[in-house]
Amino acid sequence: MGGFELDEKWVTYAPQLLLLVVWALVAVFLAEMTRDFYHFLSHQWGPLQRLHNWHHRAYKKDFSPISTEVYRQAQLRNDAPEAIFMMVVLGTMAALTGVLSLWFGVAYSAACLGAALLRSRGLLSGSDITHEPGVPLSGIPSYWLVNRTYHWRHHFDDTNAYYAGLFPISDKLLGTALSLKGKTVAVTGASGTMGRALIKVLANAGAKPVALTTSGAQVPGAVKTLTWQAGQELALQNALHKVDILIINHGVNVMAACSPQAIEQSLEVNALSGWRLMETFLETVDNRTGRATKEVWVNTSEAEVNPAFSPLYEVSKRLMGDLVNVRRTNAPCIVRKLVLGPFKSELNPYGVMGAEAIARCILFLARRDIRNIIVTVNPLTYLIFPVKEAVQAAYFRLFLKGQHERAWDRAGEQG
């Protein structure tokens, strides 16, 4: 009987307990969104900006403190007022709505205030995990939660971006999860329809586009043009050291051809040359700044999952997509896919979208840290592609165990 009564009580109270936990998590989320709003406001409003500047003055590039005194002042002048603001906002929300669980947000904010005050006294410095001092960047910027590499970009890449403190959703909403300002962005296939469109919108976004072409033709908007050929990817290595973002965008469409020469050309241009170029670029990524600032974007096209009315184009683009997913399992920087629907070009006379509109959509989504950027008129792609990617990513992570020696490993040991 006692066990039966216990089961009855559990059935009665379990939903209430679950609801309490959910509301507590919501309260913490709201507290963090309040922190991000305060942080954003601190970059816009003079009085708060003067206080917040102490936070930016406190750290060297490896997050070690400039001085103990400046670090402690930063805790008092920035972190403590920020936590008080969180407490006031969450307390007001709890009082006005009558939702008791919101007081968890107040308690969470109070804990943040206590930690800031203790750090200002030289205690609990290890609790500041996004500012862990003196070690190399140990991972790529996280997608779901702000990690040290993600936050490093706010301090040393662009102080007017990457505002999020714990949940990057605020940056995704604001379009500040990626800054292109001043970035050197190299685009292959730059003389083609999509390449020219990307160069144009990148230049308008404040980036410094570099055109990589096989013809050497000048591309309007590019700050520099480099000539290269498939099979000569290593010749670009020195130039790629100075590139922040590499967009692999070149390709060929042999349409209905199926000769050995057509097969070889499709595989070489659409997959193998792009893979070699990606590997060459990844060798330039170091773990001091490269993990945070460097990226690869690969145009694999919608042909990864849907017919393109060109079998060899589909086969070669799917191969490139698979190679990208293999490399994503241990890539030293962010690797994005551009999954683009049919746009009218020399490669695809059946296209229905405009290249420049697609290029603007790519930048809009990249600034929100979308890592599989889908731009198409086909609704099935938005359903099929994420499922295919999730299954394949899980499979590759389960069975791939190879380790890659990279230059950034050695650079980190030497630096």
C-alpha positions as a Markdown table, in Angstrom:
| # | Residue | x | y | z |
|---|---|---|---|---|
| 1 | Met | 0.0 | 0.0 | 0.0 |
| 2 | Gly | 2.8 | 2.4 | 0.9 |
| 3 | Gly | 4.4 | 2.0 | -2.5 |
| 4 | Phe | 1.1 | 2.5 | -4.2 |
| 5 | Glu | 0.5 | 5.8 | -2.3 |
| 6 | Leu | 4.0 | 6.9 | -3.2 |
| 7 | Asp | 3.3 | 6.3 | -6.9 |
| 8 | Glu | 0.0 | 8.2 | -6.6 |
| 9 | Lys | 1.8 | 11.2 | -5.1 |
| 10 | Trp | 4.5 | 11.1 | -7.8 |
| 11 | Val | 1.8 | 11.1 | -10.5 |
| 12 | Thr | 0.1 | 14.0 | -8.8 |
| 13 | Tyr | 3.2 | 16.2 | -8.2 |
| 14 | Ala | 5.5 | 15.2 | -11.1 |
| 15 | Pro | 3.7 | 17.6 | -13.7 |
| 16 | Gln | 3.9 | 20.4 | -11.2 |
| 17 | Leu | 7.6 | 19.8 | -10.5 |
| 18 | Leu | 8.3 | 19.6 | -14.3 |
| 19 | Leu | 6.5 | 22.8 | -14.8 |
| 20 | Leu | 8.5 | 24.4 | -12.0 |
| 21 | Val | 11.8 | 23.3 | -13.7 |
| 22 | Val | 10.7 | 24.6 | -17.1 |
| 23 | Trp | 9.8 | 28.0 | -15.6 |
| 24 | Ala | 13.1 | 28.1 | -13.8 |
| 25 | Leu | 15.0 | 27.5 | -17.0 |
| 26 | Val | 12.8 | 30.1 | -18.7 |
| 27 | Ala | 13.7 | 32.5 | -15.9 |
| 28 | Val | 17.4 | 31.9 | -16.4 |
| 29 | Phe | 17.0 | 32.3 | -20.2 |
| 30 | Leu | 15.2 | 35.7 | -19.7 |
| 31 | Ala | 18.0 | 36.8 | -17.3 |
| 32 | Glu | 20.6 | 36.1 | -19.9 |
| 33 | Met | 18.6 | 37.9 | -22.6 |
| 34 | Thr | 18.4 | 40.9 | -20.2 |
| 35 | Arg | 22.2 | 40.7 | -19.8 |
| 36 | Asp | 22.6 | 40.7 | -23.6 |
| 37 | Phe | 20.3 | 43.8 | -23.9 |
| 38 | Tyr | 22.3 | 45.6 | -21.2 |
| 39 | His | 25.5 | 44.6 | -23.0 |
| 40 | Phe | 24.2 | 45.9 | -26.4 |
| 41 | Leu | 23.0 | 49.1 | -24.7 |
| 42 | Ser | 26.5 | 49.5 | -23.2 |
| 43 | His | 27.9 | 49.9 | -26.7 |
| 44 | Gln | 25.3 | 52.5 | -27.7 |
| 45 | Trp | 24.7 | 54.8 | -24.7 |
| 46 | Gly | 27.5 | 57.0 | -23.5 |
| 47 | Pro | 27.1 | 56.7 | -19.7 |
| 48 | Leu | 27.0 | 52.9 | -19.8 |
| 49 | Gln | 29.7 | 52.8 | -22.5 |
| 50 | Arg | 32.1 | 54.5 | -20.1 |
| 51 | Leu | 31.5 | 51.8 | -17.5 |
| 52 | His | 31.7 | 49.0 | -20.0 |
| 53 | Asn | 35.0 | 50.2 | -21.4 |
| 54 | Trp | 36.6 | 49.0 | -18.2 |
| 55 | His | 35.6 | 45.5 | -19.3 |
| 56 | His | 37.4 | 45.8 | -22.6 |
| 57 | Arg | 40.4 | 47.5 | -21.1 |
| 58 | Ala | 40.9 | 44.6 | -18.6 |
| 59 | Tyr | 42.3 | 41.9 | -21.0 |
| 60 | Lys | 45.2 | 41.1 | -23.2 |
| 61 | Lys | 44.7 | 39.1 | -26.3 |
| 62 | Asp | 45.1 | 35.8 | -24.4 |
| 63 | Phe | 42.5 | 37.0 | -21.8 |
| 64 | Ser | 45.2 | 37.4 | -19.2 |
| 65 | Pro | 44.4 | 40.6 | -17.2 |
| 66 | Ile | 46.2 | 43.9 | -18.1 |
| 67 | Ser | 46.6 | 44.4 | -14.4 |
| 68 | Thr | 44.9 | 43.1 | -11.2 |
| 69 | Glu | 43.6 | 46.6 | -10.4 |
| 70 | Val | 42.0 | 47.1 | -13.8 |
| 71 | Tyr | 40.4 | 43.6 | -13.7 |
| 72 | Arg | 38.9 | 44.3 | -10.3 |
| 73 | Gln | 37.6 | 47.7 | -11.4 |
| 74 | Ala | 36.0 | 46.1 | -14.5 |
| 75 | Gln | 34.1 | 43.7 | -12.2 |
| 76 | Leu | 32.8 | 46.6 | -10.1 |
| 77 | Arg | 32.0 | 49.0 | -12.9 |
| 78 | Asn | 30.6 | 46.6 | -15.5 |
| 79 | Asp | 29.8 | 43.1 | -14.3 |
| 80 | Ala | 28.2 | 44.2 | -11.0 |
| 81 | Pro | 25.9 | 46.9 | -12.5 |
| 82 | Glu | 24.9 | 44.4 | -15.2 |
| 83 | Ala | 23.8 | 41.9 | -12.6 |
| 84 | Ile | 21.9 | 44.5 | -10.7 |
| 85 | Phe | 20.1 | 45.4 | -13.9 |
| 86 | Met | 19.2 | 41.8 | -14.4 |
| 87 | Met | 17.8 | 41.5 | -10.9 |
| 88 | Val | 15.7 | 44.6 | -11.3 |
| 89 | Val | 14.2 | 43.5 | -14.6 |
| 90 | Leu | 13.5 | 39.9 | -13.6 |
| 91 | Gly | 12.1 | 41.1 | -10.2 |
| 92 | Thr | 9.8 | 43.5 | -11.9 |
| 93 | Met | 8.6 | 40.8 | -14.3 |
| 94 | Ala | 8.0 | 38.4 | -11.4 |
| 95 | Ala | 6.1 | 41.0 | -9.4 |
| 96 | Leu | 3.9 | 42.2 | -12.3 |
| 97 | Thr | 3.1 | 38.7 | -13.6 |
| 98 | Gly | 2.8 | 36.8 | -10.4 |
| 99 | Val | 4.8 | 33.9 | -11.8 |
| 100 | Leu | 6.7 | 32.7 | -8.8 |
| 101 | Ser | 9.2 | 30.8 | -10.9 |
| 102 | Leu | 10.6 | 34.0 | -12.3 |
| 103 | Trp | 12.2 | 34.6 | -9.0 |
| 104 | Phe | 14.7 | 31.9 | -10.0 |
| 105 | Gly | 15.9 | 34.5 | -12.5 |
| 106 | Val | 16.3 | 37.0 | -9.7 |
| 107 | Ala | 18.3 | 34.4 | -7.7 |
| 108 | Tyr | 20.4 | 33.6 | -10.7 |
| 109 | Ser | 21.1 | 37.3 | -11.3 |
| 110 | Ala | 22.0 | 37.7 | -7.6 |
| 111 | Ala | 24.5 | 34.8 | -7.9 |
| 112 | Cys | 26.0 | 36.7 | -10.9 |
| 113 | Leu | 26.3 | 39.8 | -8.7 |
| 114 | Gly | 27.9 | 37.9 | -5.9 |
| 115 | Ala | 30.5 | 36.3 | -8.3 |
| 116 | Ala | 31.3 | 39.8 | -9.7 |
| 117 | Leu | 31.8 | 41.2 | -6.2 |
| 118 | Leu | 34.0 | 38.3 | -5.2 |
| 119 | Arg | 36.1 | 38.6 | -8.3 |
| 120 | Ser | 36.5 | 42.3 | -7.6 |
| 121 | Arg | 38.1 | 41.2 | -4.3 |
| 122 | Gly | 40.5 | 38.7 | -6.0 |
| 123 | Leu | 38.3 | 35.7 | -5.4 |
| 124 | Leu | 36.6 | 33.2 | -7.7 |
| 125 | Ser | 38.5 | 34.4 | -10.8 |
| 126 | Gly | 38.2 | 30.9 | -12.2 |
| 127 | Ser | 34.4 | 31.3 | -12.4 |
| 128 | Asp | 34.8 | 33.7 | -15.4 |
| 129 | Ile | 35.0 | 30.8 | -17.9 |
| 130 | Thr | 34.6 | 32.8 | -21.1 |
| 131 | His | 37.6 | 34.9 | -20.1 |
| 132 | Glu | 39.9 | 32.0 | -19.0 |
| 133 | Pro | 43.4 | 33.5 | -19.2 |
| 134 | Gly | 46.6 | 32.5 | -20.9 |
| 135 | Val | 45.6 | 29.4 | -22.9 |
| 136 | Pro | 45.2 | 28.9 | -26.7 |
| 137 | Leu | 41.7 | 28.9 | -28.1 |
| 138 | Ser | 40.6 | 25.3 | -27.7 |
| 139 | Gly | 37.6 | 25.0 | -30.0 |
| 140 | Ile | 35.6 | 26.7 | -32.7 |
| 141 | Pro | 32.9 | 29.2 | -31.8 |
| 142 | Ser | 30.0 | 27.2 | -30.3 |
| 143 | Tyr | 26.6 | 27.2 | -32.0 |
| 144 | Trp | 24.4 | 26.6 | -29.0 |
| 145 | Leu | 26.2 | 28.2 | -26.0 |
| 146 | Val | 28.8 | 30.9 | -25.9 |
| 147 | Asn | 32.2 | 29.5 | -25.3 |
| 148 | Arg | 35.6 | 31.2 | -24.9 |
| 149 | Thr | 36.4 | 31.3 | -28.6 |
| 150 | Tyr | 33.0 | 32.8 | -29.4 |
| 151 | His | 33.4 | 35.6 | -26.8 |
| 152 | Trp | 37.0 | 36.2 | -27.8 |
| 153 | Arg | 35.7 | 37.7 | -31.1 |
| 154 | His | 33.7 | 40.4 | -29.2 |
| 155 | His | 36.9 | 41.6 | -27.6 |
| 156 | Phe | 39.4 | 41.3 | -30.4 |
| 157 | Asp | 37.5 | 40.8 | -33.7 |
| 158 | Asp | 34.6 | 43.3 | -33.6 |
| 159 | Thr | 33.4 | 45.0 | -30.4 |
| 160 | Asn | 30.2 | 45.9 | -32.1 |
| 161 | Ala | 29.2 | 42.2 | -32.6 |
| 162 | Tyr | 29.1 | 39.0 | -30.6 |
| 163 | Tyr | 27.2 | 40.5 | -27.7 |
| 164 | Ala | 25.8 | 37.2 | -26.3 |
| 165 | Gly | 26.8 | 36.1 | -22.8 |
| 166 | Leu | 25.5 | 32.6 | -22.7 |
| 167 | Phe | 22.9 | 31.9 | -25.4 |
| 168 | Pro | 23.9 | 33.1 | -28.9 |
| 169 | Ile | 20.3 | 33.5 | -29.9 |
| 170 | Ser | 20.4 | 37.3 | -29.2 |
| 171 | Asp | 23.2 | 37.6 | -31.7 |
| 172 | Lys | 21.3 | 35.5 | -34.2 |
| 173 | Leu | 18.3 | 37.8 | -33.8 |
| 174 | Leu | 20.4 | 41.0 | -34.1 |
| 175 | Gly | 22.5 | 39.7 | -37.0 |
| 176 | Thr | 25.7 | 40.1 | -34.9 |
| 177 | Ala | 26.8 | 36.5 | -34.7 |
| 178 | Leu | 29.3 | 37.1 | -37.5 |
| 179 | Ser | 31.0 | 40.3 | -38.4 |
| 180 | Leu | 32.3 | 40.8 | -42.0 |
| 181 | Lys | 33.7 | 44.3 | -41.3 |
| 182 | Gly | 37.3 | 44.5 | -42.6 |
| 183 | Lys | 37.4 | 40.7 | -43.2 |
| 184 | Thr | 39.4 | 39.5 | -46.2 |
| 185 | Val | 37.1 | 37.1 | -48.1 |
| 186 | Ala | 38.4 | 35.1 | -51.0 |
| 187 | Val | 35.9 | 33.8 | -53.5 |
| 188 | Thr | 36.6 | 31.1 | -56.1 |
| 189 | Gly | 34.6 | 31.2 | -59.3 |
| 190 | Ala | 34.6 | 34.9 | -58.8 |
| 191 | Ser | 34.1 | 35.7 | -62.5 |
| 192 | Gly | 31.0 | 33.6 | -62.7 |
| 193 | Thr | 27.4 | 34.8 | -62.0 |
| 194 | Met | 27.3 | 33.8 | -58.3 |
| 195 | Gly | 30.9 | 34.8 | -57.8 |
| 196 | Arg | 30.3 | 38.4 | -59.1 |
| 197 | Ala | 27.2 | 38.7 | -56.9 |
| 198 | Leu | 29.1 | 37.5 | -53.8 |
| 199 | Ile | 31.9 | 39.9 | -54.4 |
| 200 | Lys | 29.4 | 42.8 | -54.8 |
| 201 | Val | 27.4 | 42.1 | -51.6 |
| 202 | Leu | 30.6 | 41.4 | -49.6 |
| 203 | Ala | 32.1 | 44.7 | -50.6 |
| 204 | Asn | 28.8 | 46.5 | -49.6 |
| 205 | Ala | 29.0 | 44.7 | -46.2 |
| 206 | Gly | 32.4 | 46.2 | -45.4 |
| 207 | Ala | 34.5 | 43.1 | -46.3 |
| 208 | Lys | 37.6 | 43.1 | -48.5 |
| 209 | Pro | 36.7 | 40.6 | -51.3 |
| 210 | Val | 39.5 | 38.8 | -53.2 |
| 211 | Ala | 38.6 | 37.3 | -56.5 |
| 212 | Leu | 40.1 | 33.9 | -57.3 |
| 213 | Thr | 39.6 | 33.1 | -61.0 |
| 214 | Thr | 41.0 | 30.8 | -63.6 |
| 215 | Ser | 40.9 | 33.6 | -66.3 |
| 216 | Gly | 42.5 | 36.5 | -64.4 |
| 217 | Ala | 39.6 | 38.7 | -65.3 |
| 218 | Gln | 39.0 | 41.7 | -63.1 |
| 219 | Val | 35.9 | 41.5 | -61.0 |
| 220 | Pro | 34.1 | 44.8 | -60.0 |
| 221 | Gly | 34.3 | 45.3 | -56.2 |
| 222 | Ala | 37.3 | 43.0 | -55.6 |
| 223 | Val | 40.3 | 44.5 | -53.9 |
| 224 | Lys | 42.6 | 42.0 | -55.5 |
| 225 | Thr | 42.4 | 39.3 | -58.2 |
| 226 | Leu | 44.4 | 36.1 | -58.0 |
| 227 | Thr | 44.7 | 33.6 | -60.8 |
| 228 | Trp | 44.8 | 29.9 | -60.1 |
| 229 | Gln | 44.0 | 26.6 | -61.8 |
| 230 | Ala | 42.4 | 23.3 | -60.5 |
| 231 | Gly | 45.3 | 21.1 | -59.4 |
| 232 | Gln | 47.4 | 24.1 | -58.3 |
| 233 | Glu | 45.8 | 24.7 | -54.9 |
| 234 | Leu | 49.1 | 24.7 | -53.0 |
| 235 | Ala | 50.3 | 27.7 | -55.0 |
| 236 | Leu | 47.7 | 29.7 | -53.1 |
| 237 | Gln | 48.9 | 28.8 | -49.6 |
| 238 | Asn | 50.8 | 31.9 | -48.9 |
| 239 | Ala | 47.9 | 34.1 | -50.1 |
| 240 | Leu | 45.4 | 32.1 | -48.0 |
| 241 | His | 47.4 | 32.9 | -44.8 |
| 242 | Lys | 46.0 | 36.4 | -45.2 |
| 243 | Val | 42.4 | 35.3 | -45.9 |
| 244 | Asp | 39.8 | 35.3 | -43.1 |
| 245 | Ile | 37.0 | 33.6 | -45.0 |
| 246 | Leu | 37.4 | 31.3 | -48.0 |
| 247 | Ile | 34.2 | 30.8 | -50.2 |
| 248 | Ile | 34.6 | 27.8 | -52.5 |
| 249 | Asn | 32.2 | 28.6 | -55.2 |
| 250 | His | 33.7 | 27.3 | -58.5 |
| 251 | Gly | 32.1 | 24.6 | -60.5 |
| 252 | Val | 31.3 | 23.1 | -63.9 |
| 253 | Asn | 28.1 | 21.6 | -65.4 |
| 254 | Val | 28.6 | 19.2 | -68.3 |
| 255 | Met | 24.9 | 18.8 | -68.5 |
| 256 | Ala | 24.0 | 15.5 | -70.3 |
| 257 | Ala | 27.6 | 14.5 | -71.1 |
| 258 | Cys | 28.9 | 11.2 | -69.7 |
| 259 | Ser | 32.2 | 10.5 | -71.4 |
| 260 | Pro | 35.3 | 9.6 | -69.3 |
| 261 | Gln | 36.6 | 13.1 | -69.9 |
| 262 | Ala | 33.3 | 14.6 | -68.6 |
| 263 | Ile | 33.4 | 12.4 | -65.5 |
| 264 | Glu | 37.0 | 13.4 | -64.8 |
| 265 | Gln | 36.3 | 17.1 | -65.3 |
| 266 | Ser | 33.2 | 17.1 | -63.1 |
| 267 | Leu | 34.9 | 15.3 | -60.2 |
| 268 | Glu | 38.0 | 17.4 | -60.5 |
| 269 | Val | 36.4 | 20.8 | -60.7 |
| 270 | Asn | 33.3 | 20.3 | -58.5 |
| 271 | Ala | 34.8 | 18.1 | -55.8 |
| 272 | Leu | 38.5 | 17.3 | -55.7 |
| 273 | Ser | 39.9 | 20.8 | -56.4 |
| 274 | Gly | 37.5 | 22.3 | -53.8 |
| 275 | Trp | 38.5 | 19.7 | -51.2 |
| 276 | Arg | 42.2 | 20.3 | -51.8 |
| 277 | Leu | 41.7 | 24.0 | -51.6 |
| 278 | Met | 39.7 | 23.6 | -48.3 |
| 279 | Glu | 42.5 | 21.5 | -46.8 |
| 280 | Thr | 45.2 | 24.0 | -47.9 |
| 281 | Phe | 43.2 | 26.8 | -46.2 |
| 282 | Leu | 42.6 | 24.8 | -43.0 |
| 283 | Glu | 46.4 | 24.3 | -42.7 |
| 284 | Thr | 46.7 | 28.1 | -42.3 |
| 285 | Val | 44.4 | 28.1 | -39.2 |
| 286 | Asp | 46.2 | 28.6 | -35.9 |
| 287 | Asn | 44.9 | 28.2 | -32.4 |
| 288 | Arg | 45.7 | 31.7 | -31.3 |
| 289 | Thr | 43.3 | 33.7 | -33.5 |
| 290 | Gly | 42.5 | 31.5 | -36.5 |
| 291 | Arg | 40.0 | 29.3 | -34.7 |
| 292 | Ala | 37.9 | 32.4 | -33.9 |
| 293 | Thr | 38.3 | 34.4 | -37.1 |
| 294 | Lys | 38.7 | 32.0 | -40.0 |
| 295 | Glu | 35.9 | 30.2 | -41.8 |
| 296 | Val | 35.3 | 28.2 | -45.0 |
| 297 | Trp | 32.0 | 28.4 | -46.9 |
| 298 | Val | 31.4 | 25.7 | -49.5 |
| 299 | Asn | 28.8 | 26.0 | -52.3 |
| 300 | Thr | 27.7 | 22.4 | -52.6 |
| 301 | Ser | 24.3 | 23.3 | -54.1 |
| 302 | Glu | 20.9 | 21.9 | -53.8 |
| 303 | Ala | 22.1 | 19.0 | -56.0 |
| 304 | Glu | 23.3 | 17.3 | -52.7 |
| 305 | Val | 19.7 | 16.1 | -52.1 |
| 306 | Asn | 17.6 | 17.0 | -55.2 |
| 307 | Pro | 17.8 | 16.4 | -58.9 |
| 308 | Ala | 19.6 | 19.1 | -61.0 |
| 309 | Phe | 18.8 | 17.5 | -64.4 |
| 310 | Ser | 22.6 | 16.9 | -64.8 |
| 311 | Pro | 23.7 | 13.6 | -63.3 |
| 312 | Leu | 27.4 | 14.3 | -63.2 |
| 313 | Tyr | 26.8 | 17.6 | -61.6 |
| 314 | Glu | 24.7 | 15.9 | -58.9 |
| 315 | Val | 27.3 | 13.1 | -58.3 |
| 316 | Ser | 30.2 | 15.5 | -58.0 |
| 317 | Lys | 28.4 | 18.0 | -55.8 |
| 318 | Arg | 27.2 | 15.2 | -53.5 |
| 319 | Leu | 30.8 | 14.0 | -53.2 |
| 320 | Met | 31.9 | 17.5 | -52.2 |
| 321 | Gly | 29.1 | 17.7 | -49.7 |
| 322 | Asp | 30.2 | 14.4 | -48.2 |
| 323 | Leu | 33.8 | 15.4 | -48.0 |
| 324 | Val | 32.8 | 18.6 | -46.2 |
| 325 | Asn | 30.9 | 16.6 | -43.6 |
| 326 | Val | 33.9 | 14.3 | -43.1 |
| 327 | Arg | 36.1 | 17.4 | -42.5 |
| 328 | Arg | 33.6 | 19.0 | -40.2 |
| 329 | Thr | 34.1 | 16.2 | -37.6 |
| 330 | Asn | 37.5 | 17.8 | -36.7 |
| 331 | Ala | 37.8 | 21.0 | -38.6 |
| 332 | Pro | 39.9 | 23.8 | -36.8 |
| 333 | Cys | 37.4 | 26.5 | -37.8 |
| 334 | Ile | 33.8 | 27.0 | -38.8 |
| 335 | Val | 32.8 | 25.3 | -42.1 |
| 336 | Arg | 29.5 | 26.4 | -43.6 |
| 337 | Lys | 27.6 | 24.9 | -46.5 |
| 338 | Leu | 25.8 | 27.0 | -49.1 |
| 339 | Val | 22.9 | 24.9 | -50.4 |
| 340 | Leu | 21.6 | 27.0 | -53.2 |
| 341 | Gly | 18.6 | 26.4 | -55.5 |
| 342 | Pro | 18.6 | 27.0 | -59.2 |
| 343 | Phe | 19.6 | 30.5 | -60.3 |
| 344 | Lys | 20.1 | 31.5 | -63.9 |
| 345 | Ser | 23.7 | 31.4 | -65.0 |
| 346 | Glu | 26.0 | 29.9 | -67.6 |
| 347 | Leu | 26.1 | 26.7 | -65.5 |
| 348 | Asn | 22.3 | 26.5 | -65.2 |
| 349 | Pro | 20.1 | 27.9 | -67.9 |
| 350 | Tyr | 17.1 | 26.6 | -66.1 |
| 351 | Gly | 17.6 | 28.8 | -63.0 |
| 352 | Val | 14.6 | 30.7 | -61.6 |
| 353 | Met | 16.3 | 32.9 | -58.9 |
| 354 | Gly | 18.6 | 36.0 | -59.2 |
| 355 | Ala | 22.2 | 35.5 | -58.1 |
| 356 | Glu | 22.4 | 38.8 | -56.3 |
| 357 | Ala | 19.3 | 38.2 | -54.2 |
| 358 | Ile | 20.7 | 34.8 | -53.3 |
| 359 | Ala | 24.0 | 36.4 | -52.3 |
| 360 | Arg | 22.2 | 38.8 | -50.0 |
| 361 | Cys | 20.3 | 36.0 | -48.4 |
| 362 | Ile | 23.6 | 34.1 | -47.8 |
| 363 | Leu | 25.1 | 37.0 | -45.9 |
| 364 | Phe | 21.9 | 37.6 | -44.0 |
| 365 | Leu | 21.9 | 34.0 | -42.8 |
| 366 | Ala | 25.7 | 33.8 | -42.2 |
| 367 | Arg | 25.5 | 36.9 | -39.9 |
| 368 | Arg | 23.0 | 34.8 | -37.9 |
| 369 | Asp | 25.5 | 31.9 | -37.7 |
| 370 | Ile | 23.5 | 29.5 | -39.8 |
| 371 | Arg | 26.0 | 26.8 | -40.8 |
| 372 | Asn | 23.9 | 25.1 | -43.4 |
| 373 | Ile | 22.7 | 28.1 | -45.5 |
| 374 | Ile | 19.8 | 27.0 | -47.6 |
| 375 | Val | 18.4 | 29.4 | -50.2 |
| 376 | Thr | 16.0 | 27.8 | -52.7 |
| 377 | Val | 12.4 | 28.0 | -53.9 |
| 378 | Asn | 12.0 | 24.2 | -53.3 |
| 379 | Pro | 10.3 | 23.6 | -49.9 |
| 380 | Leu | 11.4 | 19.9 | -49.9 |
| 381 | Thr | 15.1 | 20.9 | -49.5 |
| 382 | Tyr | 14.3 | 22.7 | -46.2 |
| 383 | Leu | 12.9 | 19.4 | -44.9 |
| 384 | Ile | 15.2 | 16.8 | -46.5 |
| 385 | Phe | 18.6 | 18.5 | -46.2 |
| 386 | Pro | 18.7 | 19.0 | -42.4 |
| 387 | Val | 17.7 | 15.3 | -41.8 |
| 388 | Lys | 20.3 | 14.1 | -44.2 |
| 389 | Glu | 22.9 | 16.3 | -42.6 |
| 390 | Ala | 22.0 | 15.2 | -39.0 |
| 391 | Val | 22.1 | 11.5 | -39.9 |
| 392 | Gln | 25.4 | 11.7 | -41.8 |
| 393 | Ala | 27.1 | 13.9 | -39.2 |
| 394 | Ala | 26.2 | 11.3 | -36.5 |
| 395 | Tyr | 27.4 | 8.5 | -38.6 |
| 396 | Phe | 30.7 | 10.1 | -39.4 |
| 397 | Arg | 31.3 | 11.1 | -35.8 |
| 398 | Leu | 30.6 | 7.6 | -34.7 |
| 399 | Phe | 33.0 | 5.8 | -37.2 |
| 400 | Leu | 35.7 | 8.3 | -38.1 |
| 401 | Lys | 38.6 | 8.3 | -35.7 |
| 402 | Gly | 41.4 | 9.6 | -37.8 |
| 403 | Gln | 43.5 | 12.5 | -36.5 |
| 404 | His | 44.9 | 15.3 | -38.7 |
| 405 | Glu | 48.2 | 16.9 | -37.9 |
| 406 | Arg | 47.9 | 20.6 | -38.6 |
| 407 | Ala | 50.1 | 23.6 | -38.7 |
| 408 | Trp | 48.0 | 25.3 | -36.0 |
| 409 | Asp | 48.9 | 22.5 | -33.5 |
| 410 | Arg | 52.6 | 23.3 | -33.9 |
| 411 | Ala | 51.9 | 27.0 | -33.9 |
| 412 | Gly | 50.1 | 26.7 | -30.6 |
| 413 | Glu | 53.0 | 24.8 | -29.0 |
| 414 | Gln | 55.5 | 27.3 | -30.3 |
| 415 | Gly | 53.4 | 30.4 | -29.4 |
